[in-house]
Amino acid sequence: MAKNGPTGKGREGMVDDRTQFQNPNTGLWIKRNSENGRFMDVKTTSDKFKGVRKEK
């Protein structure tokens, strides 16, 4: 029978190859693939994505 792994830290560090920025018009956060520049997702709340680097 399968078992869950030990509890612990989970993700360590930032997610690779992704960045996020805040849309100045809507105030929502947008996630972008940093390899090809395509938009991946938009948050529907005003919170940031967890574990994703911010663009400058």
C-alpha positions as CSV (number, residue, x, y, z in Angstrom):
1,M,0.0,0.0,0.0
2,A,1.3,3.5,-0.8
3,K,2.3,5.8,2.0
4,N,2.7,9.6,2.2
5,G,6.3,10.8,2.5
6,P,7.6,12.4,5.7
7,T,6.3,15.9,6.5
8,G,8.9,18.6,6.1
9,K,9.8,21.8,4.3
10,G,8.1,21.1,1.0
11,R,9.3,23.4,-1.8
12,E,12.8,24.9,-1.2
13,G,13.5,28.2,-2.9
14,M,11.8,29.9,-5.9
15,V,10.2,28.2,-8.8
16,D,12.6,28.1,-11.8
17,D,11.9,29.8,-15.2
18,R,8.9,31.8,-13.9
19,T,8.4,35.4,-12.9
20,Q,5.5,37.5,-11.8
21,F,4.6,41.2,-12.1
22,Q,1.6,43.3,-11.1
23,N,-0.6,44.8,-13.8
24,P,-0.7,48.5,-13.2
25,N,-4.3,48.8,-14.7
26,T,-6.0,46.0,-12.7
27,G,-3.6,45.5,-9.8
28,L,-3.7,41.7,-10.4
29,W,-0.5,39.6,-10.5
30,I,0.4,37.9,-13.7
31,K,2.8,34.9,-14.0
32,R,5.1,34.7,-17.0
33,N,7.3,32.0,-18.4
34,S,10.8,33.5,-18.4
35,E,12.1,31.2,-21.2
36,N,9.7,32.4,-24.0
37,G,7.9,35.4,-22.3
38,R,4.4,33.9,-22.5
39,F,1.8,34.7,-19.9
40,M,0.8,31.6,-17.9
41,D,-1.8,32.7,-15.3
42,V,-3.5,35.7,-13.7
43,K,-4.4,35.8,-10.0
44,T,-8.1,36.6,-9.4
45,T,-7.3,38.0,-6.0
46,S,-4.9,40.8,-5.2
47,D,-2.4,38.4,-3.5
48,K,0.9,37.4,-5.1
49,F,1.8,33.9,-6.4
50,K,3.7,31.9,-3.8
51,G,7.2,30.9,-4.6
52,V,7.5,32.9,-7.9
53,R,10.1,35.6,-8.4
54,K,9.0,39.2,-9.0
55,E,10.1,41.1,-12.1
56,K,11.7,44.5,-11.6
